[in-house]
Amino acid sequence: MAYVIGVDVGGTFTDAVLDDDAGTILAAKAPSTPPDYSRGVIDVLEVLAGQLGCPIEEMLANTHHIAHGTTSSLNALVMGNVPPVGFLTTKGHRDSIYIMNVEGRYLGGSPEQLQNVMGQSKSHGLIPKKHALEVTERLDRDGNVVVALDEESARRAIRTLLADGITAIAVSLLWSFRNPTHEQRIRELVHEIDPTVFVSLSSEVSPRIREFARNATTIMSTQIGPGLRDYLGSLESKLRERTLAGPLLVMQSNGGAVAAAEAPKNAISTVGSVLTGGVVGAVSLGKQLGHRNIIATDVGGTTFLVGLVVDGEPVRASSTIINHHPINVPTLEVHAIGSGGGAIAWVDPGGNLQIGPHSAQAVPGPACYGQGGTEPTNADANLVLGILPERGLLGGRKPLDKDLARDAIRTRIAEPLGLSVEDAAAAIYAVQNAQTGDLLRKTVVEAGHDPRDFVLYAFGGAGPAHCAAYAREVGVKEVIVPLGQVASAFSAYGLASSNIVLAAELSDPAAMPLDPARAERNFAQLESQVLEQLNRQGLTFTGVEIEREIDMRYTMQLAEVATAVPSGSLDAAGIHAASDLFEQRYAELYGKDSGFREAGIQAITYRVRATGLLPFSPTLPEVKSADSADPTPAHIGTRKVCLDGRIGYVDTDVYDYSKLLAGHVLHGPAIIEVPTTTVVVPHDTTGTVDRLGNLTIVAQ
C-alpha cells in the first residue's frame, strides 16, 4: 500500500488528507501550534494514522510523499516578523528600495487609500539603510562589463554587515539578469569570509528587468529563506525519525510542489502556498465532475480565499504585492480577506458592525473555545445561531462553550448596538456573507466574467456553513460542497493532488516580431534550467510537460500580459501568432479596442514552466447509491437554527454526513454535520448528494 499525504498548515487549524493507491481518502484536522507549527503537523498525522488503525511509523514508512503547504512565510512578511538581512547593490543604486518608484505609494492599497493622496506615504522600507550597502561594479544593458567588480570594496561591505550581526545577505546588482558573474563572485566572497551566511542572488531568485521589483523580491526571499530552511529541516528530521520513506515536498505559489531541500533557495516562491492548494484541488475535482469554470472558495479559520478556474485552467499571475512591494513570483491568482471563521466582530466608532480582518487564530481562539479569548468571532455567532453543534468541533474533540460565545457577543456587539444577543449573532452572520460576496464580485466580475457561467466550490472549516449565502450574493446558481471527509480539508486535498512544478524566467526585451533564433536560444536555456531542477527533486516522474510563455506589452505601456508560446521549433509564423494571441488576451483583460498595435509590441520576459507528473494523485471514490431520494436514514434529529434574522429560529433537520448516500435529496433548511465542518442548506434551496459524495446546492 502506498500513501500520498497533503498537509495544510493554517493560522487556526492544520488539515491533512491521505490517499492510497486503492482510492481510499481520509481527512484529519488538528489545532495549529504556533510558533512551532511542526508539532501541529505531527499531531494531524497521528490522527490520520489512528484512522488507518496503525502507528504513525507504519503509515509514514508506506508514504510515497508528503506535500506540505504553509502560511508561515507569508505571515512573516506581512507582519514584519523577519530577521535583519543585509543588501548589496551597485554603487549609486542603494536608494531604489526606499524611493520605491511612484508605486510604493499605492501598490496593494484599497480604492479608498488610492483616493486619499495626501494620506499616502512610502514608509514601507524593507530594511534599515545601515544594512543596505553598495559595491563598485557596473554592467550595461546587454550584460557587458563596464566597470569590473572591486572585490576589496565588496569585502569591506560584507564585513561591515557581518559585524552588525547580519547572517543573511541579498545581492541585487544592476543588469545582473543579463550577466550574473558579479553576483556569483560576491557570493563566493561572502562564503570565503563566513560559509554559514545565507545568500540570495537576484539573478537566481528574480532574473527580470525593473530594478525595484527585483530588489524587493530578492530581499524578501532572503528574509524568509533561513527560517524556512530551519523549519523544513526540523520537520523533515522529525518525519524521518518516524520512518517517513518518501520525500517531503513544499507547495509553491505557482500551484506545484518542490522538494523541501530546494525550497529555501527560492523561498519567495512558497509565499501563499496554502492559498493555492484549494485551487489545485478544484482543478482536480473539476476534471472528475466535468466542470471547467469554477470559483474556488475557502473559508478557513483566519481568511476567506477566492481563486478562479477558467476553461479548465487556474488563472495565473506573474507577480503579486506584499506590503506595497511588487514581488516577482509566478502564482495562481488568489484573492484573500481576513474573514474566516475566527475573524473578530467589532463595532467601529461610527456604530457600524465590522468583521475582521483581525482573527482570534488558534491561540487564544474564539471565545467559545474556552482558551481565554474574549473577542466575538464568526464561530461564536454560528454557535449561538445553532449552526454549529454545541457538543463541539472535530467530532467533539474540540468542545465549544455557548455561554462564553453569548457573553462575548453581548459585551462587544449586542449592548453597543442595542440588540439582543440573537439579533447580534444574526447580524454577524449576515455581514460575513455580504463581505465575502463582495470579494467574489471583485474577483469574478471585475475580471470580465459572469458568475452565472461558473460553479462555486466551497470548502474550508467554515466555507460550507456560508457558501449558499455568499453564492446567492453574486448570482451563482450551483454550489458544490465536497463532502465525504475532505470538505474542510480540501486545500490539503489539493496539496496531495499537486505535481512538481518548476519555473524559470529571463528578461530579454526586444520589439516584435522577434528573431525566432533569439527566442529559441532563450527558451532552450530556460528549459535546460528547469529540467536540471527536476532531476534534483529525488522523484521518479511518469512524464514531464513543458510550457512556454512570454510577457508582452504595447510599447510605452506598463501592462504586461503573459502569452503562451507553442513548444517546438519557432518560425516567423509562430512569432506572429504569439503577437495575435497577446492582443486577444489584452482585449479580454482590458476591453475591446483598448490595444494599440500601431505603437508596436514588445517581448519583455521569457518563462518556461516544467511539470513533473507524479505516479498517482487523489481522486474521490464513488459512494454507495441510495434506494430512494429520501435522506431519512441519515436524519439524527432537529434543533432550532437561525439562518436569516428576518425569519428567526426555526426547527431544522440535522443529518449525519456519514449516512448520506448518492441520490439523497435534502430540502432546506437543513444542517449536515461533518466531523470537521458543518454544511448549511438554507431556506428555498435543495441539496443533492452526487456519485462522489459531494453535495450540490441549488435554489428551488
GIDA-V957594 format. One record per pair of residues at least 24 apart in sequence whose C-alpha atoms are under 8 Angstrom apart, sorted by the first residue. I is the first residue (numbers start at 0). J is the second residue. If there is no record, write none. Layout:
# GIDA-V957594
I_J ; I_J
This chain:
# GIDA-V957594
0_61 ; 1_61 ; 1_62 ; 1_63 ; 2_58 ; 2_61 ; 2_62 ; 2_63 ; 2_64 ; 3_62 ; 3_63 ; 3_64 ; 3_65 ; 3_66 ; 3_495 ; 3_616 ; 3_617 ; 4_62 ; 4_64 ; 4_65 ; 4_66 ; 4_495 ; 5_65 ; 5_66 ; 5_67 ; 5_68 ; 5_491 ; 5_492 ; 5_493 ; 5_494 ; 5_495 ; 5_496 ; 6_40 ; 6_65 ; 6_66 ; 6_67 ; 6_68 ; 6_491 ; 6_494 ; 6_495 ; 7_67 ; 7_68 ; 7_69 ; 7_273 ; 7_488 ; 7_490 ; 7_491 ; 7_494 ; 8_36 ; 8_39 ; 8_40 ; 8_67 ; 8_68 ; 8_69 ; 8_70 ; 8_273 ; 9_69 ; 9_70 ; 9_273 ; 9_299 ; 9_300 ; 9_301 ; 10_70 ; 10_300 ; 10_301 ; 10_360 ; 10_361 ; 11_299 ; 11_300 ; 11_301 ; 11_341 ; 11_360 ; 11_361 ; 11_362 ; 11_364 ; 12_300 ; 12_361 ; 13_39 ; 13_40 ; 13_43 ; 14_43 ; 14_487 ; 14_488 ; 14_491 ; 15_43 ; 15_44 ; 15_47 ; 15_488 ; 15_491 ; 15_492 ; 16_47 ; 16_485 ; 16_488 ; 16_491 ; 16_492 ; 16_495 ; 17_47 ; 17_492 ; 17_495 ; 18_495 ; 18_616 ; 18_617 ; 19_617 ; 20_615 ; 22_617 ; 22_618 ; 22_619 ; 22_620 ; 23_619 ; 23_620 ; 24_484 ; 24_617 ; 24_619 ; 24_620 ; 25_50 ; 25_484 ; 25_485 ; 26_484 ; 26_485 ; 26_488 ; 27_484 ; 27_488 ; 27_675 ; 28_393 ; 28_488 ; 28_675 ; 30_361 ; 31_361 ; 32_361 ; 37_230 ; 37_233 ; 37_234 ; 41_238 ; 55_241 ; 56_241 ; 56_242 ; 56_243 ; 57_242 ; 59_238 ; 59_241 ; 59_242 ; 59_243 ; 59_244 ; 60_241 ; 60_242 ; 60_243 ; 60_244 ; 60_245 ; 61_243 ; 61_244 ; 62_243 ; 62_244 ; 62_245 ; 63_244 ; 63_245 ; 63_246 ; 64_244 ; 64_245 ; 64_246 ; 64_247 ; 64_248 ; 65_245 ; 65_246 ; 65_247 ; 65_248 ; 65_495 ; 66_247 ; 66_248 ; 66_249 ; 66_250 ; 66_256 ; 66_494 ; 66_495 ; 66_497 ; 67_247 ; 67_248 ; 67_249 ; 67_250 ; 67_494 ; 68_249 ; 68_250 ; 68_251 ; 68_272 ; 68_273 ; 68_276 ; 68_491 ; 68_494 ; 69_250 ; 69_271 ; 69_272 ; 69_273 ; 70_270 ; 70_271 ; 70_272 ; 70_273 ; 72_223 ; 72_227 ; 72_267 ; 72_269 ; 72_270 ; 72_271 ; 73_270 ; 73_271 ; 75_223 ; 76_219 ; 76_222 ; 76_223 ; 76_321 ; 77_321 ; 77_322 ; 81_222 ; 81_223 ; 82_222 ; 83_126 ; 83_165 ; 83_166 ; 83_167 ; 83_222 ; 84_126 ; 84_130 ; 84_165 ; 84_166 ; 84_167 ; 84_168 ; 84_169 ; 84_218 ; 84_221 ; 84_222 ; 85_126 ; 85_130 ; 85_131 ; 85_132 ; 85_160 ; 85_165 ; 85_167 ; 85_168 ; 85_169 ; 86_130 ; 86_131 ; 86_132 ; 86_168 ; 86_169 ; 86_170 ; 86_171 ; 86_218 ; 87_131 ; 87_132 ; 87_133 ; 87_134 ; 87_156 ; 87_168 ; 87_169 ; 87_170 ; 87_171 ; 87_172 ; 88_131 ; 88_132 ; 88_133 ; 88_134 ; 88_170 ; 88_171 ; 88_172 ; 88_173 ; 89_133 ; 89_134 ; 89_135 ; 89_136 ; 89_137 ; 89_171 ; 89_172 ; 89_173 ; 90_133 ; 90_134 ; 90_135 ; 90_136 ; 91_133 ; 92_133 ; 93_131 ; 93_132 ; 93_133 ; 95_210 ; 95_211 ; 96_124 ; 96_125 ; 96_211 ; 96_214 ; 96_215 ; 97_121 ; 97_123 ; 97_124 ; 99_211 ; 99_324 ; 100_211 ; 102_323 ; 102_324 ; 103_323 ; 103_324 ; 104_323 ; 105_323 ; 106_320 ; 106_323 ; 106_324 ; 106_325 ; 107_320 ; 107_321 ; 107_322 ; 107_323 ; 108_323 ; 123_322 ; 123_323 ; 125_215 ; 125_218 ; 125_219 ; 130_160 ; 132_156 ; 136_181 ; 137_173 ; 138_173 ; 138_174 ; 138_175 ; 138_178 ; 139_174 ; 140_174 ; 140_177 ; 141_174 ; 141_177 ; 142_174 ; 142_175 ; 142_176 ; 142_177 ; 142_178 ; 143_178 ; 148_181 ; 150_185 ; 153_185 ; 153_188 ; 154_188 ; 154_189 ; 157_189 ; 158_192 ; 166_195 ; 166_196 ; 166_197 ; 167_196 ; 167_197 ; 167_198 ; 167_221 ; 167_222 ; 167_225 ; 168_196 ; 168_197 ; 168_198 ; 168_199 ; 168_221 ; 169_198 ; 169_199 ; 169_200 ; 169_201 ; 169_217 ; 169_218 ; 169_221 ; 170_198 ; 170_199 ; 170_200 ; 170_201 ; 170_217 ; 171_200 ; 171_201 ; 171_202 ; 171_213 ; 171_214 ; 171_217 ; 172_201 ; 173_210 ; 174_208 ; 175_201 ; 175_202 ; 175_206 ; 176_201 ; 176_202 ; 176_205 ; 176_206 ; 176_207 ; 176_208 ; 176_505 ; 176_506 ; 177_206 ; 177_506 ; 177_507 ; 197_221 ; 197_224 ; 197_225 ; 199_264 ; 199_265 ; 203_265 ; 204_264 ; 204_265 ; 205_327 ; 205_328 ; 205_504 ; 206_504 ; 206_505 ; 206_506 ; 207_327 ; 207_504 ; 207_505 ; 207_506 ; 207_604 ; 208_506 ; 208_603 ; 208_604 ; 211_325 ; 212_324 ; 212_325 ; 212_326 ; 212_327 ; 213_326 ; 213_327 ; 215_324 ; 215_325 ; 215_326 ; 216_267 ; 216_325 ; 216_326 ; 216_327 ; 216_328 ; 219_267 ; 220_265 ; 220_266 ; 220_267 ; 221_266 ; 223_266 ; 223_267 ; 224_263 ; 224_264 ; 224_265 ; 224_266 ; 224_267 ; 225_263 ; 227_262 ; 227_263 ; 227_266 ; 228_260 ; 228_262 ; 228_263 ; 231_259 ; 231_260 ; 232_259 ; 232_260 ; 246_537 ; 246_538 ; 250_276 ; 250_494 ; 251_275 ; 251_330 ; 252_328 ; 252_329 ; 252_330 ; 252_331 ; 253_315 ; 253_329 ; 253_330 ; 253_331 ; 253_500 ; 254_278 ; 254_279 ; 254_330 ; 254_331 ; 254_497 ; 254_500 ; 255_497 ; 255_498 ; 255_499 ; 255_500 ; 255_501 ; 255_610 ; 256_497 ; 256_498 ; 256_499 ; 256_500 ; 256_501 ; 257_499 ; 257_500 ; 257_501 ; 257_536 ; 258_536 ; 258_537 ; 261_536 ; 267_328 ; 268_328 ; 268_329 ; 273_490 ; 274_304 ; 274_333 ; 274_490 ; 275_306 ; 275_331 ; 275_333 ; 275_490 ; 276_489 ; 276_490 ; 276_491 ; 276_492 ; 276_493 ; 276_494 ; 277_489 ; 277_490 ; 277_491 ; 277_492 ; 277_493 ; 277_494 ; 278_306 ; 278_307 ; 278_308 ; 278_313 ; 278_331 ; 278_490 ; 278_493 ; 279_313 ; 279_490 ; 279_493 ; 279_494 ; 279_496 ; 279_497 ; 280_489 ; 280_490 ; 280_492 ; 280_493 ; 280_494 ; 280_496 ; 281_308 ; 281_456 ; 281_493 ; 282_308 ; 282_311 ; 282_312 ; 282_313 ; 283_493 ; 283_496 ; 283_618 ; 284_618 ; 284_619 ; 285_311 ; 286_311 ; 287_618 ; 290_454 ; 292_452 ; 292_453 ; 292_454 ; 293_453 ; 293_454 ; 293_455 ; 293_456 ; 294_453 ; 294_454 ; 294_455 ; 294_456 ; 295_455 ; 295_456 ; 295_457 ; 296_455 ; 296_456 ; 296_457 ; 296_458 ; 296_462 ; 297_457 ; 297_458 ; 297_459 ; 297_461 ; 297_462 ; 297_490 ; 298_338 ; 298_339 ; 298_340 ; 298_457 ; 298_458 ; 298_459 ; 298_460 ; 298_461 ; 298_462 ; 299_339 ; 299_340 ; 299_459 ; 299_460 ; 299_461 ; 299_462 ; 300_339 ; 300_340 ; 300_341 ; 300_342 ; 300_358 ; 300_360 ; 300_460 ; 300_461 ; 301_337 ; 301_338 ; 301_339 ; 301_340 ; 301_341 ; 301_342 ; 301_357 ; 301_358 ; 301_359 ; 301_360 ; 302_335 ; 302_336 ; 302_337 ; 302_338 ; 302_339 ; 302_340 ; 302_342 ; 303_335 ; 303_336 ; 303_337 ; 303_338 ; 303_339 ; 303_435 ; 304_333 ; 304_334 ; 304_335 ; 304_336 ; 305_333 ; 305_334 ; 305_335 ; 305_438 ; 305_439 ; 305_442 ; 306_331 ; 306_332 ; 306_333 ; 306_334 ; 306_442 ; 307_332 ; 307_333 ; 307_443 ; 317_561 ; 329_502 ; 334_438 ; 334_442 ; 335_438 ; 336_438 ; 338_431 ; 338_435 ; 339_377 ; 339_461 ; 340_376 ; 340_377 ; 340_378 ; 340_460 ; 340_461 ; 341_365 ; 341_376 ; 341_377 ; 341_378 ; 342_376 ; 342_377 ; 343_374 ; 343_375 ; 343_376 ; 343_377 ; 344_374 ; 344_375 ; 344_376 ; 344_377 ; 344_412 ; 344_427 ; 345_375 ; 345_411 ; 345_412 ; 346_411 ; 346_412 ; 346_415 ; 350_415 ; 350_416 ; 352_412 ; 352_427 ; 352_430 ; 353_430 ; 354_427 ; 354_430 ; 354_431 ; 365_404 ; 366_400 ; 366_403 ; 366_404 ; 366_407 ; 367_399 ; 367_400 ; 367_401 ; 367_402 ; 367_403 ; 367_404 ; 368_397 ; 368_398 ; 368_399 ; 368_400 ; 369_399 ; 369_400 ; 369_403 ; 373_407 ; 374_407 ; 374_408 ; 374_411 ; 375_404 ; 375_407 ; 375_408 ; 375_411 ; 375_412 ; 377_427 ; 377_428 ; 377_431 ; 379_404 ; 379_405 ; 379_408 ; 379_424 ; 380_404 ; 380_408 ; 380_424 ; 380_425 ; 380_427 ; 380_428 ; 381_424 ; 381_428 ; 383_421 ; 383_424 ; 384_421 ; 384_424 ; 384_425 ; 384_640 ; 384_641 ; 384_642 ; 384_648 ; 385_638 ; 385_639 ; 385_640 ; 385_641 ; 386_464 ; 386_640 ; 386_641 ; 386_642 ; 386_670 ; 386_677 ; 386_679 ; 387_677 ; 392_674 ; 392_675 ; 392_676 ; 393_674 ; 393_675 ; 393_676 ; 394_673 ; 394_674 ; 394_675 ; 422_644 ; 425_641 ; 425_642 ; 425_643 ; 425_644 ; 426_644 ; 429_643 ; 432_465 ; 432_468 ; 432_469 ; 432_472 ; 433_469 ; 433_472 ; 435_469 ; 436_469 ; 436_470 ; 436_472 ; 436_473 ; 437_472 ; 439_473 ; 440_473 ; 446_588 ; 447_587 ; 447_588 ; 450_474 ; 450_475 ; 451_475 ; 451_476 ; 453_477 ; 454_478 ; 454_479 ; 455_479 ; 456_480 ; 456_481 ; 457_481 ; 457_486 ; 458_486 ; 458_487 ; 458_488 ; 458_489 ; 458_490 ; 459_486 ; 459_487 ; 459_488 ; 459_489 ; 459_490 ; 459_676 ; 460_486 ; 460_487 ; 460_488 ; 460_675 ; 460_676 ; 460_677 ; 461_487 ; 461_676 ; 461_677 ; 462_487 ; 463_676 ; 463_677 ; 463_678 ; 463_679 ; 464_676 ; 464_677 ; 464_678 ; 464_679 ; 465_679 ; 466_679 ; 467_679 ; 467_680 ; 467_681 ; 467_696 ; 468_681 ; 476_697 ; 476_698 ; 477_695 ; 477_696 ; 477_697 ; 477_698 ; 478_695 ; 478_696 ; 478_697 ; 479_693 ; 479_694 ; 479_695 ; 479_696 ; 480_678 ; 480_693 ; 480_694 ; 480_695 ; 480_696 ; 481_692 ; 481_693 ; 481_694 ; 482_656 ; 482_692 ; 482_693 ; 482_694 ; 483_656 ; 483_657 ; 483_692 ; 483_693 ; 484_673 ; 484_675 ; 486_675 ; 486_676 ; 487_675 ; 487_676 ; 492_617 ; 495_616 ; 495_617 ; 496_616 ; 496_617 ; 497_616 ; 498_610 ; 498_611 ; 498_612 ; 498_613 ; 499_533 ; 499_610 ; 499_611 ; 499_612 ; 499_613 ; 500_608 ; 500_609 ; 500_610 ; 500_611 ; 501_529 ; 501_532 ; 501_533 ; 501_608 ; 501_609 ; 501_610 ; 502_529 ; 502_606 ; 502_607 ; 502_608 ; 502_609 ; 503_528 ; 503_529 ; 503_606 ; 503_607 ; 503_608 ; 504_604 ; 504_605 ; 504_606 ; 504_607 ; 505_604 ; 505_605 ; 505_606 ; 506_603 ; 506_604 ; 506_605 ; 507_602 ; 507_603 ; 507_604 ; 507_605 ; 508_601 ; 508_602 ; 508_603 ; 508_604 ; 509_601 ; 509_602 ; 509_603 ; 510_599 ; 510_600 ; 510_601 ; 510_602 ; 511_578 ; 511_599 ; 511_600 ; 511_601 ; 511_602 ; 512_571 ; 512_574 ; 512_575 ; 512_578 ; 512_600 ; 513_574 ; 513_602 ; 514_571 ; 515_569 ; 515_570 ; 515_571 ; 515_574 ; 516_569 ; 518_569 ; 519_568 ; 519_569 ; 521_605 ; 522_547 ; 522_605 ; 522_606 ; 522_607 ; 525_606 ; 525_607 ; 526_607 ; 526_609 ; 529_607 ; 529_608 ; 529_609 ; 530_609 ; 533_611 ; 539_613 ; 539_614 ; 540_611 ; 540_612 ; 540_613 ; 540_614 ; 541_611 ; 541_612 ; 541_613 ; 541_614 ; 542_611 ; 542_612 ; 542_613 ; 543_609 ; 543_610 ; 543_611 ; 543_612 ; 544_609 ; 544_610 ; 544_611 ; 544_612 ; 545_607 ; 545_608 ; 545_609 ; 545_610 ; 546_607 ; 546_608 ; 546_609 ; 547_605 ; 547_606 ; 547_607 ; 547_608 ; 548_605 ; 548_606 ; 548_607 ; 549_602 ; 549_603 ; 549_604 ; 549_605 ; 549_606 ; 550_602 ; 550_603 ; 550_604 ; 550_605 ; 550_606 ; 551_581 ; 551_600 ; 551_601 ; 551_602 ; 551_603 ; 551_604 ; 552_600 ; 552_601 ; 552_602 ; 552_603 ; 553_594 ; 553_595 ; 553_596 ; 553_598 ; 553_599 ; 553_600 ; 553_601 ; 554_598 ; 554_599 ; 554_600 ; 554_601 ; 555_598 ; 560_584 ; 560_585 ; 619_691 ; 620_691 ; 621_690 ; 621_691 ; 621_692 ; 622_660 ; 622_661 ; 622_690 ; 622_691 ; 622_692 ; 623_660 ; 623_661 ; 623_690 ; 624_660 ; 624_661 ; 624_662 ; 624_690 ; 625_660 ; 625_661 ; 625_662 ; 625_663 ; 627_662 ; 627_663 ; 628_662 ; 628_663 ; 628_664 ; 629_663 ; 629_664 ; 629_665 ; 630_659 ; 630_663 ; 630_664 ; 630_665 ; 632_658 ; 632_659 ; 633_657 ; 633_658 ; 633_659 ; 642_681 ; 659_688 ; 659_692 ; 660_688 ; 660_692 ; 661_687 ; 661_688 ; 661_689 ; 661_690 ; 661_691 ; 661_692 ; 662_687 ; 662_688 ; 662_689 ; 662_690 ; 663_687 ; 663_688 ; 664_688
